[in-house]
């Protein structure tokens, strides 16, 4: 019986490790595509002789700390005022509504075309607000900024020419700018988030776009041609990632997308770990929902195999978090079963699989820091905590994947922003605090499990297993302790109101 249990444990362990290695291999493929295509940037087109009408949409829900900053930055865009129209799509239920109303009234009195559209019914959440705003939008082009963004003055004059150019603008449905980060150096958490996002934009987006594969609008800091949205069926709210959903539908309808890595738009990163986990939960759940919704259609099309394969991996990639949880539970029992195994077996089977699953990720994010011009030293310094944070997210994002496989859409719970721009700013004591949830309890259990496993491995002389166990140990301990620290403030500080 013990032998059968050991064999089943090893079989499951190797299956999971093999699948994670495949996902890691895909990251290496994206990295190769990036380097193969990195010199194929689209040339910057000439400015149009006449600037078209543009509507800037600002979807908000309870953003009292940053709403004013967003509206003021948008009204400072260097664009002909007679062609600039601003919609503040405000679903707020707190004092944000009064802040927005006052700021909008100020700019309207100064001659700006700006309107405050408040919905008391949050049907469709952000997608519903954007769809409602389109009914009153002016012109053929719409750009969206979330509450945490602060666009630079030249944003519109740099992005609009890509649509109006007689040659490159034909068939262009969406242009996505690259996210930058106001508070990148605020803490270790924000620095690692910035590295994650650099990888997503500078490597993933660039590789997919330049190689003819589908990529996605990120919900903010991008511009749409209205016709592309309409041809795709409009904004829909049957997933929590309405941006990803619309992106795939628009590209399936034949519209071309463009990513501009050189056009950077600053934004505020979440500084509180439970807010960060909420954001990751929504993104992970929404991507699985989008895959469940659209992958059958995508796979039945006559699109090239490379486009179908990339869409399949892109929309199912978060399943790897479920595998990570499985690996977390099995890695120590599997190592115990193989005690006494010859070294060559570990070096020829376990090590290559583990390296493919982990080193590929490290190379991917190291390349993103080189692409961002941050240098090899700064990139290497963040690799260990980056791996830890990725492992620490496994429980949170696994719950999201499981929920995403179900039919219930769920509530769009936005990520709180606190207007944290520099080292002196503090989020303690502010509203919109996010409480810890079941994920934190499970992270604590796994943290304790790996403390015990690490100690046992030391006592049993399992020296080869220690580096691997330490990766999981630091990941779950970091996530649990940081979540508990934030949760301790939530017991007596103002918290996030219940979603409505």
GUNUMI-22279 format. One record per residue: z, x, y of N, C-alpha, C, O, CB in turn; residue in three letters. Coordinates in steps of 0.05 Angstrom, whole numbers, plus 5000, padded with zeros to 4 digits. Glycine has a CB too. Example, Ala and Ser with C-alpha at 12.3 -4.5 7.8 and 13.67 -1.06 7.14 Angstrom:
<rs>
515652644886515652464910515652644934516952854934518152264911ALA 514252574955514352734979515752585001516152685023511452824988SER 
</rs>
This chain:
<rs>
500050174976500050005000500050175025498650125044502449815000UNK 501750385024501850565047499150705052498350755075504150775043UNK 497850775030495250905032493150725044491550805061494351005005UNK 493250465035491350275046491750235076489850215092491550005031UNK 494350215084495050185112494050425128492950395150498050145116UNK 494450665117493550905131490550905134489550985156494451155116UNK 489050835114486150835115485150625135483250675150484950775087UNK 486450385136485650185155486150275183484650215202487149915149UNK 488450405187489150515214487050715223486150695246491950645213UNK 486350895205484351105213481550975218480251055237484151315191UNK 480850785202478250655205478050515232476050545247477750455182UNK 480150365239480150225264480250425287478850385308482550035266UNK 481850635284482050845305479350975311478550995334484151055297UNK 477951055289475351185293473250995304471551075319474451305267UNK 473450735296471550545307471850515337469950515352471850265292UNK 474350485345474950455374474150705389472850685410477850385379UNK 474850935379474251185392471251225394470251335413475551415377UNK 469851145373466851165373465650995394463751075408465751095346UNK 466650745397465550565417466150665445464450645463466750285414UNK 468550775449469150885475467451135481466651185504472150965477UNK 466751285460464951505464462151415472460851555488464851675438UNK 461351185462458751085470458751005499456851065514457950835453UNK 460850875508461050805537461151065553460051075575463550635542UNK 462551265543462651525557459851655558459151775578464551715544UNK 458351625536455651735536453851595556452051715567454451705508UNK 454351335561452851195581453351305609451551325625453450895580UNK 455851385614456451515640454851775643453951835665459451565643UNK 454651925621453052165622450152105628448852255642453352325596UNK 449151885616446351805622445951745651444051825663445651565604UNK 447851595663447651535691447751785708446351815728449951345700UNK 449451975700449652235714446952385713446152495733451952405702UNK 445752385690443152515687441052375704439352505717442252525658UNK 441052105704439151955721439652015750437752045766439451655716UNK 442152045758442752115786441552385794440152405814445752115791UNK 441952585777440952855784437852865782436553005797442153065766UNK 436752705765433852705762432552565786430252625793433052555736UNK 433952375798432652215820433952265847433252125866432851925813UNK 435652465850437252485874435552555899436452525921439352695871UNK 433152655895431452735918429452515925427752555942429952995911UNK 429652285912427752075917428851865936428651625930426851935890UNK 429951945958431051765978428751615993426651735998432851905998UNK 429251365999427251216015427351316044429551326056427850906014UNK 425051386055425151486083425951276103425451036099422351596091UNK 427351356124428351166143425951056160424551216172430451296162UNK 425550796160423250686174423650676205425850716215422650406164UNK 421450626218421450596248422750336255422650136241418650616259UNK 424050336279425150086289422949886295420849966304426850146315UNK 423449626292421449426297420949406328422749466344422249156286UNK 418649306335418049266364419749036375420449036398415049206368UNK 420348846357422048626365424148586344423548546320420448366370UNK 426748586352428848556332429148266324429048086341431548666344UNK 429448216298429647946288432547836292434447986296428947926259UNK 432747576290435447446290436947526265435947516243435147136293UNK 439547586269441247656246443847496249445047476271441847966246UNK 444747376227447347246226449347416211448747496188447146966213UNK 451547486223453647636210455847436201456947296217454847856229UNK 456347426175458247246164460847396156460747596143457047106139UNK 463147286165465747406161467547216146468947056158467047486188UNK 467447216119469147036104472047126104472647356097468147016074UNK 473946956112476747016114478446816101477846576100477547046144UNK 480746906090482846726080485446876083486047066069482346646050UNK 487146776102489746886107489747196110490747346093491646816084UNK 488547276132488247566138489347626166487947736183485247646136UNK 491847556171492947566198493047856210492947886234495647456198UNK 493148056192493348326202490748456209490648636226494748496181UNK 488548356198485948496202483748326213481648426220485048606176UNK 484248066216482147886225481147956253478747966258483147596226UNK 483048016271482348096299480648356299478648376314484848126316UNK 481548546283480048806282477248766272475348886284481548996263UNK 476848606252474148546241472348426262470148516267474348376217UNK 473348206275471648066294470948246318468648246327473147816305UNK 472748396327472248576350470148796343468448856359474848706360UNK 470348906319468449116311465648996308463749136314469349246284UNK 465448746298462848626294461548566322459148596326463048366278UNK 463248476341462248416368461548676383460348656405464248256383UNK 462248906373461449156386458949276373458249506380463749346384UNK 457649136354455249236342453049266364452649096381454249036320UNK 451649496362449549556382447049416373445349536359449149866384UNK 446749166381444448996373443948806395445848706408444948846345UNK 441448736401440848546423442448296420442348156400437848476424UNK 444048236440445948006438444547746433445647566420447547996464UNK 442147716444440747456440439747416412439047196404438347446459UNK 439847636396439047616367441347636348440947646324436947826361UNK 443747656358446147696341447847446341448647346362447847936351UNK 448347336317449947096314452147156294451747266273448146856305UNK 454647076301456947146285458246886276458746706291458947316300UNK 458746866249460146646238462746746226462746916208458446496216UNK 465046646235467546696223468146466204468846246213469946736244UNK 467846516178468146306158471046316148471746456130466146346134UNK 472746156161475646176159476745946142476645716150476846176186UNK 477846016119479145826102482245846103483645746086478245856073UNK 483245976124486046056125487945806127487245596137486546236148UNK 490345856116492345646117494845746132496945606132493145556089UNK 494745976145496946086159496146146188494246046198498146336145UNK 497646326201497146386229494546526234493746566257499446546240UNK 493246616213490546746216488646556232487046646248489346816189UNK 488946296226487146106239487446116270485346106284487745816229UNK 489846136280490246146309489246416320488146426342493246106316UNK 489746636305488746896314485746896317484646996336489747116295UNK 484446786296481446776296480546606319478646676334480446666270UNK 481746366323480846186344481046316372479246286388482545926344UNK 483246466376483546596402481546816406480346846428486346706405UNK 481046976386479147196388476247096391474747206407479347386364UNK 475546886376472946766378472546646406470346686418472546546357UNK 474546516417474346396444473946616465472346576484476846236450UNK 475246836461474947066480472047166481470947196502476847296473UNK 470947206458468247316457466147106464464047176475467547426430UNK 466646856458464746646467464646626497462546586509465546376454UNK 467046666510467046656539465646886552464846876575469946646549UNK 465247096536463747336546460747326539459347516543464947596534UNK 459947096528457047056523456047116495453647106491455547216542UNK 457847166477457047216449456446956435457746746440459247376434UNK 454546966417453946736400455746766375454946886355450846726391UNK 458046636376460046666355461446396350462146256369462146886362UNK 461746326325462946066319465146106298464946276281460845866309UNK 467145926300469345926281469145686264469545456272472145926297UNK 468345726238467945506220470345496200470645666183465245536204UNK 472145306204474545286187474145066167473444836174476945236205UNK 474745126142474744926120477544876111479145066106472945026096UNK 478244626109480944556098480844536068482844536055481944296111UNK 478344516057477944496028476644756019474344816027476144246020UNK 477944916003476945175994475045155970474945345954479245365988UNK 473644945967471844915944469945155943468545215962470244645946UNK 469845285920468045505916469045765927467845975924465445445929UNK 471445765941472646005952470646155969469446035986473746185929UNK 470346415965468646575983465746485980464346456001468846875976UNK 464846425956462046335952461546075966459446035979461346305922UNK 463545895965463245635979463145676009461645536023465545455972UNK 464745856020464745906049462046026057460945936078466946096056UNK 460946206042458346326049456146126047454346116064457746566031UNK 456245956027454245746024454345546047452345466058454545595997UNK 456845476055457145286078456045416104454845276120460045206081UNK 456645676107455645816131452645836133451545826155456846086132UNK 451345856110448445876110447045636123444845666134447345916082UNK 448345406121447145166132446745176162444945056174448744916125UNK 448545336176448345366205447445646213447545706237451045306216UNK 446645816194445946086201443246096216441445926212445746256176UNK 443046286234440546326250438946556238440146766230441246376280UNK 436346526237434646746229434346776199435346626183435646996240UNK 432746986192432047026164433847236150433547286126429247116162UNK 435747356165437347566153440347516157441247426179436547836166UNK 441847566136444747516137446147766127445447886106445647266120UNK 448247856141449848076131452747986129453647816145449648326150UNK 454248086110456947996104458948226106458348446097457047876075UNK 461148166119463348366120465948226112466648016123463648486148UNK 467348346092469948246085472048336106471348496123470848356057UNK 474448226104476448266125477248556129478148626151478848096119UNK 477148716108478048996109476049186120476649426120478949076082UNK 473649096128471549276137471449306168472249126182468849176127UNK 470549536176470249596205467549726209467449976210472649776215UNK 465449566211462749686214462449856239463549786260460649466213UNK 460950066237460350236260458250096277456749926268459450516252UNK 458050176303456350036322453450036315452049846321456750156349UNK 452450246301449650276295448750146269446550176261448850566295UNK 450649996256450049896229447549726228445749776212452349726219UNK 447249526246444949346244442349486251440249436239445349106263UNK 442449656271439949796278439049996257436750086258440349936305UNK 440750066239439950246218439150096193437550206177442250436211UNK 440149856188439449716164437149516167435549476148441849566154UNK 436849396190434749196194431949306191430349176179435049076222UNK 431349556200428549656197427549666169425149666164428349926209UNK 429349686149428449696121427149426113425349426096430749766102UNK 427949216126426848946120424248906136422448776127428848726126UNK 424249006161421948946179419649136176417449086186422948946207UNK 420049356161417849546158415549416142416049296121418849796143UNK 413049426153410849286140410349366111409449206095408349336155UNK 410949616104410449706076412949686059412949546039409449996077UNK 415049836066417449846048418949586049420549536030419250066057UNK 418649416069420149166071419048936054420448736050420249076099UNK 416648966044415448746029416948706002417348895987412448806023UNK 417848465998419348395973422148495972423448475952417848515950UNK 423148605995425948705995427848476000427748346021426248926017UNK 429648425981431448195984434248265993435548106006431648065958UNK 435248515987437948595995438048895999436849045983439948495974UNK 439548976019440149266023443149296024444549166039438749366050UNK 444149476007447049526005447749796018446549996011448049515976UNK 449649786037450650036048452850156030453750026012451749986077UNK 453650396036455650536021458350496033458650516058455050836018UNK 460450446017463150406028464350676035464050876020464950266008UNK 465650686058467250916066470150816067470650586063466351046093UNK 472050996073474850916070476551016094476751256099476051036044UNK 477650826108479250886132481751036124482551226138480050626146UNK 482950956102485651066095485551216068487451196053487650846093UNK 483451366064483051516039485551686033486451696010480551686040UNK 486551826053488652026048491451916053493352066057488252256067UNK 491751646052494351526057496351596035498751646041494151226060UNK 495451586010497251635987495551725964493051725965498951385980UNK 496851805942495451875918493851635908491551665898497351975896UNK 495051395909493651155900491051105915488951045903495450905903UNK 491051135942488551095957486551315952484151265952489251075987UNK 487551565948485651775942484151735916481751785914487152045942UNK 485651645896484351595870482451355871480351355859486451555848UNK 483251145885481450915889478851005902476750915895482850695906UNK 479151175922476751275936474851425917472451395919477551455960UNK 475951575899474351725879472951525861470551555855476051925863UNK 474451325852473151115835470750985849468650955837475250895827UNK 471150915874469050785889466750975896464450885896470150665915UNK 467351225900465251425904463451435880460951455882466451705911UNK 464651435856463151445832461351195829459051215821464951465808UNK 462450965836460950715834458550715852456350645844462750475840UNK 458950795877456750785897454951025894452450995890457950775925UNK 455951265896454351505899452951585873450751705874455951735908UNK 454051515850452751575825451551325812449051325808454851695805UNK 453151115807452050885793449950745809447650715799454350685788UNK 450550665833448550525850446050685854443850595851449750445877UNK 446450945861444151115866442451145841439951125843445151385876UNK 443651195818442151235794440650985785438350995778444051325771UNK 442050755786440750505778438450435797436250365788442850285777UNK 438950455823436950375842434450555841432150455840438050375870UNK 434850805841432650995842431051005816428751095816433551265849UNK 432250925794430850935768429650665760428650635738432751025746UNK 429750465778428450215773430150015757429049825746425950255759UNK 432750065755434549885741435849695761435749745785436650035725UNK 437049485751438449295769441049415778442349555763438949025754UNK 441749365803444449425813445349185830443848995833444549695829UNK 447749195841448848955853449748985882450549195890451148855836UNK 449548765896450848735922453848735917454748605898449848475937UNK 455348865934458248895930459948695945462348735949459149165937UNK 458748475955460248265968460648315997461648136011462848235955UNK 460048556007460548626035458948876042458149026024463648666040UNK 458548916068457149156078454349166066453349386058458649406071UNK 452948946066450148936057448748706071450048536082450048896026UNK 446148716071444548516085442648376065441448506048442948636108UNK 442448116068440747946051438447826067438747766091442347726038UNK 436147806055434047626065434647346056435147296032431147726055UNK 434747156074435546886067433846776044434946646026435346706091UNK 431346836044429546726023430246815995429946675976426646806029UNK 431347065993432147175967434547015957434646955933432947465970UNK 436446945974438746785966437846515956438746415936440746755989UNK 436046385972435046115965433446115939433845945922433446005987UNK 431746315935430046335911431846375886431146295864428046565913UNK 434146505890435946565867437746325860439146335840437646805873UNK 437646115877439245885871441745865889443445695884440145875843UNK 441946045909444146025928446746145917446846225894444645745936UNK 448746145934451446235925452646035905452645795911453346265950UNK 453546135883454745965862457646055857458246295860453045965836UNK 459345875849462145945846463145895818465445805814463845795866UNK 461445935797462345915770463246175758463746195734460145785753UNK 463446385775464646645767466346735790466146625812462446855759UNK 468146935786469747045807468347275821469547385840472447135796UNK 466047345812464447555826461747435834459647485822464047805808UNK 461847265855459447125864457347325874454947255873460146935887UNK 458147565883456247765892454647875869452147905871457747985907UNK 456047945847454648055823452847845811450547905803456748145802UNK 453747605809452147375798449647335814447447325803453847125798UNK 449847315841447447275858445547505856443147475857448347225886UNK 446647745855444947985853443147985829440748035832446748235852UNK 444247915806442547915782440547685783438247715775444247885757UNK 441347455793439547225795437247285814434947205809440946975804UNK 437847415836435747485856433747685844431347665849436947595882UNK 434747885830432948085818431347965795429048045791434548325808UNK 432547775781431047635760428747465773426747425760432847455743UNK 429247375797427247225811425047395824423147295836428547055833UNK 425247655820423147845829423647985855421948135864420647685833UNK 426047955867426648085892427548375887428948425867428747935908UNK 426848555905427448835902429948895919430348785941425049015912UNK 431649075909434149155922433949445930432349605919436649105904UNK 435549525950435549805960438449885966439949735978433749845985UNK 439150125957441750235964441450475983439750645979443250335938UNK 443050476004442950686025445550856024447450776037442450566053UNK 445651076009448051236008448851366034451251426038447751445987UNK 446951396052447551526078448651336099449751426119445051666088UNK 448351076094449350876113452150796104452450636086447450626115UNK 454250906117456950876108458450676126458250686151458451146107UNK 459950496113461450296128464450326120465050286097460449996122UNK 466150386139468950436133470450176125469749956135470350556157UNK 472350206107473949976099476750076092477150316088472649826074UNK 478649886090481449946084481949906054481449686043483349766100UNK 482850116041483550096013486349966009488049996026483550376000UNK 486749825987489449715981491449945979490950145965489349545955UNK 493749915992495750125991498050055972499750225967496850176019UNK 498149815963500249715946499149665918497049525916501649455957UNK 500349765897499149775871498649505859496649465846500849935852UNK 500349305864499949045853497548905867496148735854502448875855UNK 497148965892494748865906492248985894490148855890494848915936UNK 492349245889490149395876489549275848487249235841490749695874UNK 491649215833491249105806490048825808488448755791493949095791UNK 490848675828489548405831486548435836484948285825490948255854UNK 485848625853483048665859481448745834479348635828482648885880UNK 482648935819481349025794481148795773479148775759482849255782UNK 483148625772483148395754480848215761479448125743485848245756UNK 480548155786478347965794475648085788473847945779478647905824UNK 475348345794472748465789472148475759469848425751472648755801UNK 474148545743473648565714473148285702471248255686476148685700UNK 474748085709474247815699471547705708470147595692476547625709UNK 470847745733468347645743465947775730463947635726468247685773UNK 466048035724463748165712463348055684461048025675464148465711UNK 465448005669465247885642464047605644462347525628467947885627UNK 465047445664463947175668460947185674459447025664465547035690UNK 460147375691457347395698455747475674453447375670457047605721UNK 456747665658455347735634455047505615452847465603456747965620UNK 457147355611457047115594454946915604453646785588459746985591UNK 454746895630452946695643450046785641448246625636453746655671UNK 449447045647446747135652445547305630443047325629446647285678UNK 447147445614445947625594444047495575441947615569448147755578UNK 444547245565442547125548439747095561437747145549443446845539UNK 439847025587437247005602436047275606433547305602437746875629UNK 437647475613436547745618435247855593433047965594438747935628UNK 436647825570435647945545433147805535431647915519437747935524UNK 432647555544430247405535427847455552425647385545430847105535UNK 428247595575425947645593424147855582424747985562427047715621UNK 421947895597420048115590420548365606418848535607417148015594UNK 422948385617423648625632423648875614423948845590426448595645UNK 423149105625423249355609425949385595427949295605422649595626UNK 425849515572428349545556430449695571432849635568427749695530UNK 429649885588431650035602433249855622435549905627430350275618UNK 431849665633433149475652435149295636437349245645431149305667UNK 434249195613435949025597438349175587440649075587434248915573UNK 437949415577440149575566442249635588444649605583439149835554UNK 441249715612443149775633444649525642447049545647441649895657UNK 443349295643444749045649446848985628449048895635442748815652UNK 446249025603448148965582450649145585452849045583446849025554UNK 450249405590452549575593454049515618456549505618451649875593UNK 452649475640453849415666455649165664457949175675451749375688UNK 454748955652456148705652458248685630459848495630454248475650UNK 458348875612460348865590462149115591463849135573458948855563UNK 461749285610463249545610466249515610467649685599462349705634UNK 467249295622470149265623471449205596473849215594470849045642UNK 469849145576470849105549472149375540473849365522468649015530UNK 471349595551472549855544475549855549476950015536471150075559UNK 476549695568479449685572480849565548483049655542480049525598UNK 479649365535480849255511481049475489483049495475479249015501UNK 478849635488478849845468480950055475482250175457476149985466UNK 481350105501483450295509486250205500487850375492483350335539UNK 486749945502489349845493489549885463491649975453489649545500UNK 487449825448487549875419487950165413489450235394484949775407UNK 486650345427486950625422489850715429491050885415484950795440UNK 491050595450493750655457495750595435497650745430494550505483UNK 495250375421496950295399496550455374498350475358496549995393UNK 494150565371493450695345493550995346493651125325490750605337UNK 493451115370493051405370495351565357494851755342492751505399UNK 497751485362499951635349500151575319500451765303502651565362UNK 500051315310499951265281497651415267498051515245499750975275UNK 495351425280493051565267493651865265492951985245490451515283UNK 494851975285495452265284497652315263497552525250496452355312UNK 499452125260501652165240500452155212501152305194503751945243UNK 498551965207497251935181495852195174495752275150495251705181UNK 494652325194493052565188494652825190493553045191490752575208UNK 497352805191498953055191498153225166498053125144501952985190UNK 497753475172496953655150493953675146493053835130498253565125UNK 492453505160489553525158488553795168489653905187488153295174UNK 486553905155485554165162484554155191483453955200483354255143UNK 484954385205484154405233481254345238480454225258484854675243UNK 479554435219476654395223475954105224474054025238475054535201UNK 477353935210476853645210477453525237475953365248478553495188UNK 479653615249480353515276478353615296477653465315483253605283UNK 477553865294475753975313472853865311471453855331475654285310UNK 472053785287469253695284468953395287466753295291468253785257UNK 471153245284470852945286472352845310471152725328471952815260UNK 475052885311476652765332475952875359475452725378479652815326UNK 475853135361475453265387472853185400472853115424475653565385UNK 470553195386468053115399468052825409467152765431465753155380UNK 469152645393469352365401471052335425470352195444470352195378UNK 473452465425475252435447474152565472474452455494477952565440UNK 472752785470471552915493469352745505469052725529470453195485UNK 467752625487465552455497466652215512465452125532463752355474UNK 468952115503470151875516471551945541471851775559472051745497UNK 472552195544474152265567472752465586472652425610476752385558UNK 471752685575470452885592468052775607467452855630469753135576UNK 466652595594464352475607465152325633463852335653462852275588UNK 467452195631468552055655469352255676468852215700471051885647UNK 470652475668471452675688469052805701469052845726473052895674UNK 466952865686464552985698463252785717462152865738462553065676UNK 463252535710462052325726463352315754462052315774462252055713UNK 466052315754467452295780467552555795467652555819470252185775UNK 467452775780467253035794464553055809464453155831467553265774UNK 462452955796459852955809459852775833458452845853457652855789UNK 461352555833461452385856462652525880461852475903462952125850UNK 464652695875465952835897464053055908464153115932468552965888UNK 462553175890460553375900458353225916457453335936459253525876UNK 457652995907455552835922456652755949455152725968454752595906UNK 459252705951460452625976461052865994461952826017463052475971UNK 460453105984460853346000463753436002464553566021459853306027UNK 465453365982468253425984469053685970471353765971469853195972UNK 467153805956467754065944468954045916470053845909469554215962UNK 468554265901469454275873472554265871473654135854468354515860UNK 473854415889476754435888478154165891479954095876477854625908UNK 477254015912478553745917477953555894479553385887477553635943UNK 475453585882474753405860476453465836477353275823471853435853UNK 476853715829478453795806481353705808482653625789478254095801UNK 482353715833485153645837485853355830488153295824485953705866UNK 483853185832484352895828483652805800484052565794482752745848UNK 482652975783481652885757483952785739483652575726480153105743UNK 486152935737488352845720489552585728489852405711490553065719UNK 490352545754491352285762489252055760489951825755492452295790UNK 486752135763484651925760484551825731484351585727481852045767UNK 484752005712484751915684487251745678487151545664484652155665UNK 489551825690491951675686491751395697492651205684494251825699UNK 490751375721490451105734488550935718489050695715489551135763UNK 486351055708484450895692485750795666485250565659482051065685UNK 487350965653488750875629490850665636491250465622490051115615UNK 492250715659494350525667493350245673494850055672495750635691UNK 490850225680489649955686488849805661488049575662487149995703UNK 489149925637488149805613489249535607487849355600488649995589UNK 491949495610493149245605492249035625491348815617496249265606UNK 492349095650491548905671488648815667488048575669491849045699UNK 486849005663484048935661483248805634481348665631482349175665UNK 484848875613484448745587485048445589483648275578486148875565UNK 487248375603487848095607485547955622484947725617490548065623UNK 484448095641482147985657479747935639478447725641481348175680UNK 479148125621476948095602477347855584475547695580476548355586UNK 479747835573480347605555479947345569478747155559483147625544UNK 480947325594480547075610477647035617476746805617482247085635UNK 476247255622473347225629471647125607469547005611472347485638UNK 472547165582471047065559471446765555469946635541471947205534UNK 473446655568473846365567472146215587470646335602476846295572UNK 472245955587470545785603471745725631470245645649469845535589UNK 474345755634475545685660475045905680475446145675478645645656UNK 473945825704473246025724475746165735475746405738471745885747UNK 477746015742480146125753480146115784478146025796480546405744UNK 482246215796482546205825481746475836482546685826485446135833UNK 480246465858479546715872481946795889482446685910476946675890UNK 483346995880485747095894484947355908484447555896488147145875UNK 484747335935483847565950485847785951488247745947483047475978UNK 484948025957486648265959487948285986486448296006485048515952UNK 490548285989491848296015491148556030490948776018494848276012UNK 490848536056490448766073492548776094493448566105487548766086UNK 493549016101495749046119495149206144497049276159498049166105UNK 492649266149491849436172493249716170494449806189492549296199UNK 492849836147493950106143491650306148489850326132495150136114UNK 491850446170489750626178490550926177488851096174488750556205UNK 493150986181494051256182496651296168497851106159494251346211UNK 497651546168500051606153502551466164504351406149500551906154UNK 502551406190504851276202505050986197507150866203504851336231UNK 502950856187502950566183504450506157504450656138500050466181UNK 505850276157507450196134506749906126506349736143510450236140UNK 506749866100506249596090508849456082508849216076504349606066UNK 511049596082513649476074514349256094514149286118515849686074UNK 515149026083516148816099514048626110514648436124517648916121UNK 511448676104509348496114508848266094509748276071506848656118UNK 507548066104506847836088504747906067503748126066505847596105UNK 504147706050502047726029502847916007501048035994499447816042UNK 505347956002506148135980505348005953505647765950509148185981UNK 504448175935503648075909505748155889506548385886500848195901UNK 506847955875508948005855507748135830505448095823510347745848UNK 509448285816508748385789508348155770509547945774510848585779UNK 506848195749506347985729506748095701507948305697503547865732UNK 505747945682506148025654505048305648506148445631504747815636UNK 502948385662501748645658503848865661503949055646499448695677UNK 505648835681507649035687509549065663510349285656509148975712UNK 510348845652512148845629510849005606512149175593512948565620UNK 508348935600506949065578506449365584506549525565504248925573UNK 505949435609505649715616508249865612508250095603504749735646UNK 510549735618513149855612513549905583514650115575515349685624UNK 512749715566513049745537511449985527512350145511512249485522UNK 508949995537507150225528508150485539507850695526504350175536UNK 509250485564510350735574512650835557512751075550511450685603UNK 514450655548516650725531515650825504516651015492518550495527UNK 513550685494512350765468511251045469511651195450510050565461UNK 509951125491508851395492510951605498510551835491506651405513UNK 513151535511515351725514516451785486516952025480517651605532UNK 516851585470517851625443515851785426516551965411518551345429UNK 513351705428511251845413511052135420510752315403508551705417UNK 511252195446511052475455513452635444513152865435511052485486UNK 515852525446518252665436517952705406518552925396520752505442UNK 517152505391516852535362514752745355515152895336516052265350UNK 512552745370510452945365511553225369510753405355508052885383UNK 513253255389514453525394516253605370516053825361516053515420UNK 517853415361519653475339518153525313519053685297521653245335UNK 515953395309514353425285512353645286510853695267512953165278UNK 512353785309510554015311507553945313505854095304510954205289UNK 506953705323504153615324502953705351502453545369503953295322UNK 502653965353501854085379499153995389498753965413501954395377UNK 497253955371494553875379494553605391492753535407492653885355UNK 496453435385496453165395497653135422497252935436497952985375UNK 499153335431500653315456498953265481499653085497502353555460UNK 496753415485495053355509494053075510493952945531492753555510UNK 493252965486492152695485494252485491493852295506490852645458UNK 496652535479498852345484499752355513500552145524501252415465UNK 499652585525500452605553498752445572499752335591500552895562UNK 496152435566494352265583495251975584495451855605491452285572UNK 495951865561496951595560499751565572500351375585496951485531UNK 501351765566504151765577504151755607505451585619505652015567UNK 502551925620502651935650501351675661502151585682501152185660UNK 499251575648497951335658499651095658499950955679495451275641UNK 500951025636502650785634505250825650506250625662503250715605UNK 506351065650508851105665508251075695509750955710510051385659UNK 506051195704505351185733504950895741506050805762502851345739UNK 503450745726502850465733505350295732505750125750500650355714UNK 506950325712509450165709511350225732512450045744510750215682UNK 511850485737513850555757512950465785514550375801514450855757UNK 510450505791509350425817509450125820510050025842506550535821UNK 508749975799508849685800511749585804512149395819507649565774UNK 513649715790516449625793517549695820519149535831518149765771UNK 516649915832517449985859516549765879518049675895516450255867UNK 513949695876512849485894514149215889514749065907509849465890UNK 514649155863515948895856518748875867519648655874515948855826UNK 520149105869522949095879523049005908524948885917524249365876UNK 520949075923520748985951520148685952520948545970518649145966UNK 518548595932517648315933519948115928519647875933515548265912UNK 522248205918524448025912525647915938526747695938526548165897UNK 525248065960526547965985524747986009525547916031529048115990UNK 522248086005520348096027518447856025518247736004518748356026UNK 517047786047515147566046513047616024512047836022513847516073UNK 512347406009510447445988507947275993507747126012511647365961UNK 505947325975503447185977503846885972505046805952501447295956UNK 502846705990503046425985501346345961499446475955502146266010UNK 502146125949500646025925497845965934497445845955502045785913UNK 495746035917492945975924492545665926493845515911491146085902UNK 490845595945490245305948487345255945486445025947491245205975UNK 
</rs>
